[in-house]
Amino acid sequence: MTRSAAPADATPDDTALWRDAEGRPTFRHRPKLIGPEISFTIEERDLAWSDGRSSGRLPLHQIESVRLVFRPANLYTRRYRLEVRQRLGKTIWFSNVSWRGMVEIEAHDAPFAAFVRVLCATIARTSPKARFIAGEPAWRYVIIAATTAGLAVSLAYLTVQAIRAVNWGLMGLVVFIGGYTVWQMSLWLTKNRPDDFDPLDPPAILLPAAKPRP
C-alpha cells in the first residue's frame, strides 16, 4: 500500500474535533453501562488515557497496528471502533458510542471520526512501520460469511415451506426476523472486508457519517 504524501506537521482540519484546555486533540467515551468515562489525548510523544482513577500512556513510536472496524451493538447498530495495538502486546480501543443508562446511549459520531483521522495521521508520522488495518481478521470474516450464507439458505427454505402450507403467519415471521438478521450480517460483511488502509485517508465506510448541522 502506498501512503499519501503529507508534510510532517499536517493534521486533518476538522471543526468537530474535541480539544482539551491545552488545545490537544482529545476524545472520550463510556464503553460500559457500569464503569467510568475514559478520555484519550494525543500528546507530543504519547497517546494518553485516563478514566479518572487510573491513567497511562502509549508511546506513539511503539504502536504496531491500528484496526478500524464496524461493531454494531444491540441498542445502536451504527457503532464503530478503533483498536490500537502496541508492539509489546498492549491494546486500547474506543468507539463512537457512550452508555448513559440502561436503554440510553449517546453517539459521538463527528468527534470520533475527527479524532480517528488525526490519530491515524499522527501514528503514521511517528511510527512509520505501523500497519493500518480495515475490517475484521480474515478468519472471523470467513466464519461470519459462511454463517450468513447458511442462514440465508435456511430462510429461503422456510419461506418456501410456509408458502406451500399457506402459513402466512410463519412466512411473515421468517421474513421479518430472518430478513432483518441477514440484512445486518450483510452490512457487517460489506463494511468489515479485511484490507489495509491509508492512514492519511481512513475509509469512509468505517467512519460514522456526521449528521448535518441545523
trRosetta pair geometry for C-beta under 8 A, 3 or more apart (Angstrom, degrees):
i j d omega theta_ij theta_ji phi_ij phi_ji
1 196 4.8 -125 -33 103 150 131
1 197 7.7 -170 -157 -142 157 3
1 198 6.7 -156 167 -74 119 71
2 198 7.8 -9 92 -99 50 112
3 124 6.5 167 -156 -162 150 133
3 198 5.5 147 -126 -141 63 87
3 199 6.6 -5 -132 33 120 87
3 200 6.2 103 -175 7 91 112
4 198 5.8 66 -7 -179 94 136
4 200 4.4 -113 55 77 112 139
4 201 6.1 78 -6 -15 138 113
6 10 4.1 -107 168 52 110 152
6 121 7.1 -55 89 -150 161 110
6 200 5.5 174 -23 -121 138 144
7 10 4.5 118 59 -37 79 102
8 125 6.2 116 -152 -149 64 125
10 121 6.7 -103 104 -180 84 134
10 200 8.0 26 107 -131 128 116
11 25 7.8 -151 -174 -43 142 138
11 118 5.3 29 -167 -130 105 89
11 121 5.8 154 -123 95 57 142
11 122 7.1 19 -108 -62 102 88
12 114 7.1 -159 103 -153 122 65
12 117 4.1 -22 23 135 162 124
12 118 5.6 -118 41 -71 98 66
12 121 6.1 168 -20 -14 91 148
14 17 4.9 103 85 -31 94 100
14 110 7.9 -173 168 175 117 87
14 113 7.6 -147 -164 105 159 87
14 114 3.8 -162 108 -126 143 107
14 117 6.5 104 -18 58 143 140
14 118 7.5 -121 30 -43 118 103
16 110 3.6 -113 -154 151 150 108
16 111 5.4 -136 153 -74 93 49
16 113 7.1 27 90 65 143 94
16 114 4.4 -176 83 -34 95 141
16 210 6.5 -117 -73 -117 160 143
17 25 5.7 -54 -179 -126 122 95
17 111 6.7 114 -123 -136 27 67
17 114 3.9 -140 -74 145 74 134
17 115 6.3 133 -132 -67 83 63
17 118 6.4 70 -121 -26 137 141
18 25 7.3 93 78 -161 60 55
18 26 5.1 -76 110 76 101 79
18 27 6.0 131 48 -90 122 50
18 28 7.4 -79 99 9 163 87
18 111 5.0 30 -22 -145 103 124
18 114 7.8 133 3 83 62 127
18 115 7.0 -14 35 -66 89 114
19 23 5.2 -7 174 -150 134 35
19 24 6.2 146 -155 65 81 29
19 25 6.1 -49 -100 -94 74 34
19 26 6.1 113 -135 16 23 94
20 23 7.2 -53 67 14 63 16
20 24 5.1 -6 35 54 106 87
20 26 4.7 84 -42 -27 91 145
20 41 5.9 -3 -23 -117 138 125
24 41 5.3 55 114 -172 126 103
24 42 6.0 -162 175 69 98 67
24 43 6.4 -1 -151 -93 151 52
25 41 7.1 148 88 -153 53 55
25 42 4.5 10 66 32 104 118
25 115 6.0 151 169 -123 111 77
25 118 4.8 -153 -126 115 169 156
25 119 7.4 -152 115 -58 141 75
26 39 6.1 -1 -176 -177 111 104
26 40 6.5 161 -156 85 61 52
26 41 4.6 -16 -103 -100 92 77
26 42 7.4 -143 -74 12 47 71
26 115 7.5 -54 110 -112 17 125
27 39 7.2 164 87 -154 39 59
27 40 5.0 -9 59 56 86 101
27 94 6.3 127 112 129 124 158
27 108 7.4 142 -158 126 94 146
27 111 6.1 152 -120 146 90 104
27 112 6.6 91 -147 -103 135 53
27 115 4.0 14 -55 -102 131 172
28 37 5.5 39 172 163 111 111
28 38 6.6 -180 -148 90 70 41
28 39 4.1 -25 -94 -100 102 75
28 40 7.1 179 -78 16 50 67
28 98 7.9 29 124 -85 74 134
29 37 6.9 -162 111 -153 17 81
29 38 6.4 -16 64 57 62 84
29 94 5.4 135 31 -165 127 100
29 95 6.2 -161 141 63 168 62
29 96 7.4 -142 -97 -139 143 10
29 97 6.7 73 -160 78 129 34
29 98 4.6 -145 -156 -77 71 90
29 108 6.4 -131 -89 21 99 137
29 112 7.9 39 -61 -88 130 108
30 35 6.8 155 -168 88 84 87
30 36 7.2 -122 -123 139 91 28
30 37 4.5 -56 -76 -97 89 72
30 38 7.3 140 -99 10 40 72
30 98 4.1 71 34 -157 85 91
30 99 5.1 -105 109 46 107 73
30 100 7.4 115 59 -68 140 53
31 35 6.8 -36 66 89 76 140
31 38 6.7 -3 -6 17 104 122
31 94 7.3 -118 -69 -129 115 58
31 95 6.7 105 -111 26 90 104
31 98 7.7 -57 -57 -117 32 55
31 99 7.3 14 129 0 13 105
32 35 3.8 56 67 21 114 132
32 99 6.2 -54 131 21 17 144
33 99 4.5 -111 -88 161 54 154
33 101 7.7 20 -142 163 97 12
33 102 6.9 54 -147 -101 137 44
35 51 7.8 -54 169 -162 90 133
36 51 4.3 111 87 175 128 97
36 52 5.1 -131 -170 29 149 120
36 53 6.8 171 -15 1 162 102
37 51 7.1 167 83 -145 37 68
37 52 7.3 71 59 -25 74 119
37 98 7.0 10 -118 -141 98 125
38 49 6.1 4 180 -172 103 106
38 50 7.2 167 -153 84 62 35
38 51 4.7 -31 -98 -91 77 86
38 94 7.0 -142 92 -102 117 107
39 49 6.8 166 86 -150 50 56
39 50 5.4 -12 56 59 95 84
39 51 7.7 170 15 -85 68 37
40 47 6.4 -6 -168 178 102 94
40 48 7.1 153 -157 83 49 50
40 49 5.1 -17 -100 -97 70 85
40 92 7.7 146 -103 139 123 134
40 94 6.0 -107 -15 -34 141 154
40 115 7.5 101 84 178 116 140
41 47 7.5 160 78 -162 43 49
41 48 4.6 -17 61 63 95 102
41 49 7.6 177 18 -78 71 38
42 47 6.1 -22 -106 -110 60 71
42 48 7.9 -170 -80 22 12 78
42 115 8.0 177 -24 -157 118 86
42 118 6.4 -132 -2 127 163 113
42 119 6.0 -151 -80 -97 128 76
42 122 5.7 138 -160 14 135 174
43 46 4.7 8 58 58 117 79
43 47 7.3 -169 23 -86 81 20
43 48 5.3 56 -17 -14 120 113
43 57 7.4 -36 32 -134 137 116
45 59 6.3 -24 150 -140 91 76
45 60 6.0 -144 179 19 42 105
45 61 7.3 -32 -164 -9 85 100
45 126 7.5 159 -138 -147 52 145
46 57 3.9 -9 -177 -172 148 111
46 58 6.2 136 -164 64 83 41
46 59 5.5 -52 -101 -98 81 41
46 60 6.1 -148 -101 -24 22 83
47 57 7.0 145 71 -160 43 60
47 58 4.5 -18 59 60 97 102
47 60 6.2 111 -26 -79 85 80
47 63 7.7 60 0 -67 129 129
47 84 6.6 -24 74 127 167 168
47 92 7.5 -169 113 62 126 141
47 119 7.1 53 -109 -140 124 111
48 55 6.9 9 -178 180 94 107
48 56 7.3 179 -149 95 59 39
48 57 4.9 -25 -99 -102 74 82
48 58 7.8 -166 -75 21 29 68
49 55 6.4 180 94 -151 52 66
49 56 5.7 -5 57 59 92 79
49 57 7.6 172 18 -87 68 36
49 58 7.5 35 -5 -7 107 101
49 92 6.2 -158 -32 -156 158 154
50 54 7.3 -165 -142 99 61 39
50 55 3.8 -12 -100 -103 88 102
50 56 7.9 165 -77 18 57 52
51 54 6.0 13 43 52 99 73
51 55 7.5 -169 17 -78 60 59
58 62 7.1 -129 176 70 72 107
58 63 6.8 69 148 -76 113 94
58 84 6.6 115 120 121 164 128
58 86 5.7 -134 -152 -71 106 118
58 90 6.8 -152 -110 100 108 124
58 92 6.3 -130 -41 10 147 131
59 62 4.3 67 79 9 104 111
59 63 7.7 -152 97 -31 59 74
59 86 7.7 83 50 -129 76 117
60 63 6.0 -33 -163 -7 42 116
60 122 6.5 -79 -142 139 142 100
60 123 6.0 -143 -162 -107 95 64
60 126 4.0 26 125 103 120 150
60 127 6.0 -146 150 -26 69 106
61 126 5.1 -102 -74 157 69 94
61 127 5.1 160 -139 -79 37 86
62 86 5.2 18 125 -153 105 94
62 87 5.2 -109 -177 17 80 104
62 88 6.9 -4 171 -7 128 96
62 127 7.1 -87 28 -100 14 132
63 66 6.9 25 163 -53 126 91
63 84 6.0 -50 -136 -174 119 99
63 85 7.1 108 -159 77 71 45
63 86 6.0 -65 -104 -103 48 55
63 87 7.5 161 -161 -27 4 79
63 123 5.3 -59 76 -145 151 116
63 126 7.8 69 26 92 112 103
63 127 4.7 -165 57 17 88 169
63 130 5.1 12 106 -104 92 133
64 85 5.2 -55 61 105 100 93
64 86 6.2 80 0 167 96 17
64 87 4.4 129 -58 -79 112 63
64 127 7.9 -99 -70 168 23 142
64 129 8.0 -32 -134 108 54 94
64 130 6.2 157 174 -122 14 74
64 131 7.1 -5 152 23 63 90
65 84 7.8 175 92 -151 51 41
65 85 4.7 6 57 51 88 114
65 130 6.2 171 -87 -168 30 79
65 131 4.5 -17 -111 64 89 92
65 132 7.4 175 -159 -79 64 27
65 133 6.0 15 -176 -5 113 115
66 82 6.8 -12 -172 -171 94 96
66 83 7.2 158 -159 83 45 55
66 84 5.6 -8 -108 -105 78 69
66 85 7.6 -160 -74 21 35 76
66 119 7.8 161 -131 125 145 105
66 120 6.2 177 118 -110 164 84
66 123 6.1 119 -43 88 137 164
66 130 6.4 45 -9 160 95 122
66 131 7.4 -169 29 93 63 50
66 132 5.0 -9 63 -116 103 70
66 133 6.9 174 86 26 49 73
66 199 7.2 81 54 -107 142 109
67 82 7.3 157 82 -157 51 48
67 83 4.4 -7 57 56 100 105
67 85 7.4 40 -4 -11 102 110
67 133 4.4 -21 -106 73 78 108
67 134 7.8 171 -154 -84 61 15
68 80 7.2 3 -173 180 85 106
68 81 7.6 166 -151 87 45 49
68 82 5.5 -13 -102 -105 72 76
68 83 8.0 -160 -69 23 31 71
68 116 7.0 79 -109 -162 123 135
68 132 7.7 13 -4 -178 105 85
68 133 7.3 174 22 89 66 56
68 134 5.6 -22 64 -114 97 62
68 135 7.8 10 84 -22 67 36
68 197 7.0 -36 35 32 126 146
68 202 6.3 110 -47 -158 171 116
68 203 7.1 169 93 43 139 97
68 206 4.5 100 135 139 113 140
68 207 7.7 -25 -176 -62 136 73
69 80 7.1 168 89 -157 44 64
69 81 5.3 -17 64 63 90 94
69 83 7.2 18 6 -2 111 109
69 134 8.0 146 -81 -171 53 44
69 135 6.2 85 -110 -141 77 19
69 136 5.9 74 -127 -67 124 68
69 192 5.9 32 -149 -117 84 102
69 206 6.8 -50 -107 -148 8 119
70 79 7.6 120 -169 85 56 56
70 80 5.8 -38 -107 -105 56 74
70 81 7.9 157 -105 20 10 81
70 135 7.8 -13 13 -111 88 60
70 187 7.8 -115 138 137 148 86
70 188 6.3 -165 98 -130 115 59
70 191 3.9 29 -4 116 153 138
70 192 5.4 -120 40 -59 98 92
70 205 7.9 -59 -52 142 129 79
70 206 6.0 -119 -50 -124 88 74
71 79 5.3 -57 85 103 72 104
71 80 7.0 121 28 -125 76 21
71 81 4.7 10 16 -3 128 124
71 95 6.9 -86 61 -112 118 133
72 76 7.2 -153 -158 106 66 55
72 77 4.3 4 -147 -149 121 57
72 78 7.0 18 -109 -47 85 20
72 79 5.6 136 -118 33 30 93
72 184 6.6 -107 60 -165 164 108
72 187 7.8 60 -38 96 139 121
72 188 6.9 -96 6 -81 113 101
73 76 4.9 25 59 54 104 79
73 77 7.3 -133 51 -79 50 34
73 79 4.8 55 -7 -11 97 150
73 97 6.5 -130 10 83 143 171
73 105 7.7 122 86 -77 142 169
75 103 6.6 179 -117 -155 138 57
75 105 5.4 138 108 -7 126 128
76 79 5.2 93 105 -51 105 100
76 97 5.4 163 75 -113 156 141
76 105 5.3 -91 -36 80 131 152
76 107 6.6 166 -149 -74 143 107
77 184 6.7 -99 -145 -126 127 109
78 96 7.9 -51 122 80 82 131
78 107 7.3 20 84 -122 107 143
78 109 7.8 -3 125 -97 122 118
78 208 5.9 93 152 -120 109 103
79 95 5.5 12 -176 179 99 133
79 96 6.4 -172 -144 54 57 89
79 97 4.9 -40 -117 -16 105 135
80 95 6.3 160 83 -151 43 81
80 96 5.2 39 49 1 88 118
80 112 6.8 138 72 139 111 141
80 206 6.1 129 -141 175 124 63
80 207 6.4 115 175 -121 175 29
80 208 5.5 -145 5 -39 128 88
81 93 5.8 17 180 179 105 119
81 94 7.3 178 -147 92 68 29
81 95 4.4 -35 -94 -92 77 95
82 93 6.4 173 88 -149 49 71
82 94 6.1 -8 55 58 92 73
82 95 7.6 168 15 -88 65 45
82 116 5.5 -174 -66 -112 148 105
82 119 7.4 97 154 80 158 145
83 91 5.9 -1 -174 -172 100 112
83 92 7.6 167 -152 87 55 36
83 93 4.4 -22 -101 -96 69 107
84 91 6.8 159 82 -153 47 61
84 92 5.4 -12 59 62 99 82
84 93 7.0 174 17 -82 68 51
84 119 7.8 -89 -77 162 133 132
84 123 7.7 -150 -131 -89 114 150
85 89 7.6 -34 -170 -152 94 22
85 90 7.4 162 -153 87 53 43
85 91 4.7 -18 -101 -100 76 91
86 89 6.6 -25 78 43 87 26
86 90 4.4 15 33 56 125 87
86 91 7.2 -144 14 -70 75 44
94 112 7.7 -157 122 -129 103 99
95 112 7.3 -8 159 -130 36 142
96 107 5.8 24 139 -160 97 78
96 108 5.3 -145 -163 65 67 70
96 109 5.4 55 -178 -95 137 47
96 112 3.7 -78 -100 -21 92 169
96 113 7.6 23 -97 -37 130 71
96 208 5.1 -177 142 -9 177 141
97 105 5.4 -5 -169 177 103 127
97 106 7.3 144 -158 76 55 45
97 107 5.8 -28 -100 -103 69 64
97 108 7.4 -163 -73 18 21 79
98 105 6.5 154 79 -164 45 73
98 106 4.7 -18 62 61 100 96
98 107 7.9 -169 22 -77 74 20
98 108 6.6 56 -12 -19 106 110
99 104 7.7 101 -169 88 56 62
99 105 5.7 -44 -106 -107 46 82
100 104 4.4 -65 77 113 100 105
100 105 6.2 158 14 -113 89 23
100 106 5.2 74 -34 -20 126 103
101 104 3.7 38 45 36 105 110
107 208 7.1 -166 -180 -173 119 165
108 111 4.6 -48 171 55 102 111
108 112 5.1 116 104 -34 88 97
109 112 6.0 -64 -148 34 20 111
109 113 6.5 14 161 -14 61 109
109 208 3.7 -111 -141 112 97 133
109 209 6.9 -15 176 74 137 34
109 210 5.6 168 118 -100 109 54
109 211 6.9 96 62 -11 142 83
110 113 5.9 -56 -145 37 30 109
110 114 6.3 28 158 -17 65 109
110 208 7.8 -93 -49 92 38 105
110 210 4.0 65 -88 -119 94 113
110 211 7.5 -89 -41 29 112 68
111 114 5.7 -58 -145 40 31 111
111 115 6.1 29 159 -19 67 108
112 115 6.0 -60 -146 38 27 107
112 116 6.2 29 156 -21 64 108
112 207 7.6 176 110 -154 95 81
112 208 6.3 54 71 27 126 118
113 116 5.8 -53 -147 34 29 113
113 117 6.6 30 156 -20 63 105
113 207 4.4 84 -119 -175 103 117
113 208 6.0 -126 -51 54 111 74
113 210 6.4 -106 34 -52 146 100
114 117 5.9 -56 -154 33 30 111
114 118 6.6 23 154 -12 65 107
115 118 5.9 -58 -148 41 33 107
115 119 5.9 31 156 -19 69 111
116 119 5.8 -58 -141 40 27 109
116 120 6.1 26 162 -18 65 108
116 202 6.0 -29 133 0 112 174
116 207 6.5 -159 66 -109 148 109
117 120 6.2 -56 -145 36 25 107
117 121 6.4 21 158 -14 61 110
117 202 6.0 -126 -94 14 69 121
118 121 5.9 -61 -150 39 29 109
118 122 6.2 28 154 -20 66 110
119 122 5.7 -58 -146 37 30 111
119 123 6.2 27 158 -17 67 106
120 123 5.9 -54 -144 38 29 108
120 124 6.3 33 156 -22 63 107
120 132 6.4 66 -149 -122 110 134
120 199 3.9 -162 164 -162 98 86
120 200 7.3 -158 117 -63 106 29
120 202 5.6 141 12 -59 167 113
121 124 5.8 -53 -148 34 29 114
121 125 6.6 26 154 -17 62 108
121 199 6.1 162 -79 138 39 97
121 200 5.6 74 -104 -104 90 66
122 125 5.9 -61 -154 36 31 109
122 126 6.2 4 160 0 69 114
123 126 6.1 -68 -136 50 30 95
123 127 5.4 -31 -176 40 73 107
123 130 5.4 -58 155 62 107 166
123 132 8.0 135 94 -79 125 104
123 199 6.5 -124 73 -153 95 149
124 127 7.4 -63 -103 64 13 66
124 128 7.1 50 -179 -109 52 48
124 130 6.9 -117 -94 60 46 116
124 132 7.4 -17 -79 -45 101 132
124 199 3.9 174 -56 82 128 147
124 200 6.5 -87 52 -47 168 82
125 128 7.8 -6 -161 -71 14 74
127 130 4.1 64 113 -32 112 115
130 199 7.8 57 92 -63 113 148
131 196 6.7 -85 -171 -123 88 111
132 196 6.1 90 79 -167 70 78
132 197 5.1 -89 124 65 110 74
132 198 7.2 48 80 -175 145 3
132 199 4.7 -168 -64 -67 158 89
132 202 7.9 -116 176 -102 132 81
133 194 7.5 -26 -171 -154 99 75
133 195 7.6 149 -160 85 57 38
133 196 6.1 -50 -103 -107 50 58
133 197 7.4 93 -169 13 6 87
134 193 7.5 11 116 79 104 66
134 194 7.3 141 86 -157 68 29
134 195 4.6 -15 61 69 111 87
134 196 6.7 123 10 -156 90 7
134 197 4.4 84 -42 -32 115 117
134 203 5.3 53 -121 8 142 138
134 206 5.8 -154 -147 -21 97 155
135 141 6.8 29 158 -80 118 132
135 191 7.2 169 -100 127 89 55
135 192 4.0 120 -143 -176 86 52
135 193 5.1 -106 -92 72 160 29
135 194 4.7 -134 94 -83 126 36
135 195 6.0 71 17 20 124 74
135 206 7.4 -117 -57 -84 60 135
136 140 4.6 -92 155 84 125 121
136 141 5.0 156 80 -60 107 87
136 144 7.6 65 68 8 158 139
136 192 4.5 25 -3 173 96 123
136 194 6.5 -75 75 -72 51 86
137 140 4.9 83 64 12 86 104
137 141 6.9 -155 93 -10 41 91
137 194 6.7 31 -163 -99 18 127
138 141 5.5 -59 -146 37 32 114
138 142 6.3 33 158 -22 68 104
138 194 4.8 -50 -76 -12 72 167
139 142 5.9 -53 -150 33 29 110
139 143 6.7 29 153 -18 62 105
140 143 5.7 -54 -151 35 35 112
140 144 6.4 29 155 -14 67 107
141 144 6.0 -59 -148 40 29 107
141 145 6.1 32 154 -22 65 109
141 189 7.2 110 -158 -129 86 75
141 192 6.3 -164 -103 119 102 103
141 193 7.0 91 -145 -125 145 38
141 194 5.6 -121 -13 -27 155 103
142 145 5.6 -54 -144 36 30 113
142 146 6.3 28 157 -18 65 106
143 146 6.0 -57 -150 37 28 108
143 147 6.3 27 153 -18 64 109
144 147 5.6 -54 -145 38 32 113
144 148 6.2 35 155 -21 66 106
144 185 6.6 -164 177 -162 99 101
144 188 6.5 -92 166 112 147 126
144 189 6.4 -170 116 -80 114 92
144 192 8.0 27 65 79 155 137
145 148 5.8 -54 -148 35 28 111
145 149 6.4 28 154 -18 63 106
145 189 5.8 103 -91 -121 81 130
146 149 5.8 -54 -148 36 31 111
146 150 6.3 30 154 -17 65 107
147 150 5.8 -57 -148 38 30 110
147 151 6.2 29 154 -19 65 108
147 185 7.3 -119 99 -157 99 147
148 151 5.7 -55 -146 37 30 111
148 152 6.3 32 155 -22 64 105
148 182 6.5 113 -159 -138 87 72
148 185 4.3 -177 -102 132 113 132
148 186 6.4 138 -166 -68 143 64
148 189 6.4 -77 2 -39 165 138
149 152 5.7 -53 -148 33 30 112
149 153 6.6 29 154 -17 64 104
150 153 5.8 -55 -150 35 32 110
150 154 6.4 31 153 -18 65 107
151 154 5.6 -55 -147 37 33 112
151 155 6.2 33 154 -21 66 106
151 178 7.2 -173 167 -155 99 94
151 181 6.7 -99 163 115 147 119
151 182 6.0 -170 111 -87 115 91
151 185 7.2 87 53 34 146 161
152 155 5.8 -54 -147 35 30 111
152 156 6.5 32 153 -20 63 105
152 182 5.4 97 -85 -127 85 134
153 156 5.7 -54 -151 34 31 112
153 157 6.5 32 152 -19 64 105
154 157 5.7 -55 -151 35 32 112
154 158 6.3 28 154 -16 67 106
154 178 7.9 -139 96 -139 91 135
155 158 5.8 -54 -145 39 32 109
155 159 6.2 36 155 -23 65 106
155 174 5.9 153 -151 176 81 102
155 178 4.1 156 -116 163 125 144
155 179 7.3 145 -176 -63 151 57
155 182 6.6 -84 4 -42 159 136
156 159 5.7 -54 -148 34 29 114
156 160 6.6 30 154 -19 63 105
157 160 5.9 -56 -153 35 30 110
157 161 6.5 27 152 -16 65 107
158 161 5.7 -55 -147 39 33 111
158 162 6.2 35 154 -22 67 106
158 170 7.4 -122 169 155 99 108
158 174 4.9 -170 113 -123 122 147
158 178 7.4 157 62 -44 136 164
159 162 5.7 -54 -147 35 30 111
159 163 6.5 30 154 -19 64 105
159 171 5.9 79 -139 -136 67 86
159 174 5.5 -163 -75 111 75 142
159 175 6.7 81 -106 -67 114 85
160 163 5.8 -55 -151 35 31 111
160 164 6.4 30 153 -18 65 106
161 164 5.7 -54 -147 37 33 112
161 165 6.2 17 158 -6 66 111
162 165 6.0 -65 -144 48 29 101
162 167 4.6 -97 -152 70 75 97
162 168 7.5 117 162 -90 107 21
162 170 4.3 -153 -118 95 119 107
162 171 3.7 167 126 -67 140 85
162 174 6.3 -159 -19 11 152 140
163 166 7.3 23 -176 -79 33 39
163 171 6.3 82 -60 -94 66 139
165 170 7.6 16 76 45 125 140
167 170 4.1 18 128 24 119 116
167 171 6.2 142 95 -20 70 88
168 171 5.4 -55 -143 40 36 113
168 172 6.1 40 157 -23 68 104
169 172 5.9 -55 -150 34 28 110
169 173 6.5 26 153 -17 63 107
170 173 5.7 -56 -149 37 32 111
170 174 6.2 32 154 -19 67 107
171 174 5.7 -54 -146 37 31 111
171 175 6.1 27 157 -17 66 109
172 175 5.9 -57 -143 39 28 108
172 176 6.0 22 161 -16 66 112
173 176 6.0 -59 -141 39 25 106
173 177 6.0 -2 173 7 66 113
174 177 6.9 -65 -131 50 18 89
174 178 4.9 -6 -177 10 60 132
174 179 7.8 83 134 -23 56 85
175 178 6.6 -42 -97 54 11 98
175 179 5.1 14 179 -21 52 127
176 179 6.3 -43 -119 36 7 107
176 180 6.5 4 162 -15 50 110
177 180 6.1 -60 -151 35 25 108
177 181 6.4 22 155 -17 62 110
178 181 5.7 -58 -148 37 32 111
178 182 6.2 28 158 -15 68 107
179 182 5.9 -56 -145 39 30 108
179 183 6.2 33 155 -22 64 108
180 183 5.6 -56 -148 35 30 114
180 184 6.4 29 155 -18 65 105
181 184 5.9 -55 -150 35 30 109
181 185 6.4 23 156 -13 65 109
182 185 5.8 -58 -144 42 31 108
182 186 6.0 34 155 -22 66 108
183 186 5.7 -56 -146 36 28 112
183 187 6.4 31 153 -21 63 104
184 187 5.7 -53 -151 33 31 113
184 188 6.5 36 149 -21 64 103
185 188 5.4 -47 -150 33 36 117
185 189 6.5 37 151 -18 65 103
186 189 5.6 -52 -149 36 34 111
186 190 6.3 37 152 -23 65 104
187 190 5.6 -52 -147 33 32 113
187 191 6.4 17 160 -8 65 110
188 191 6.4 -68 -147 43 25 100
188 192 5.7 -9 170 7 65 124
189 192 6.5 -69 -123 51 21 92
189 193 7.1 54 168 -65 58 77
190 193 7.1 -31 -172 -29 23 103
190 205 7.6 -116 134 -173 87 133
191 205 5.4 -164 -128 153 77 102
191 206 6.1 133 -178 -85 97 71
197 201 7.4 -129 170 89 94 69
197 202 6.0 65 136 -132 140 50
197 203 5.2 -103 -119 -25 142 98
197 206 7.9 -121 -47 36 163 139
198 201 4.4 19 88 47 118 92
198 202 7.6 -132 79 -66 64 32
199 202 7.0 11 -145 -65 35 80
202 206 6.8 -101 164 74 99 104
202 207 6.1 95 114 -47 118 124
203 206 4.8 61 82 18 103 102
203 207 7.2 171 95 -8 53 92
204 207 5.7 -69 -145 42 40 106
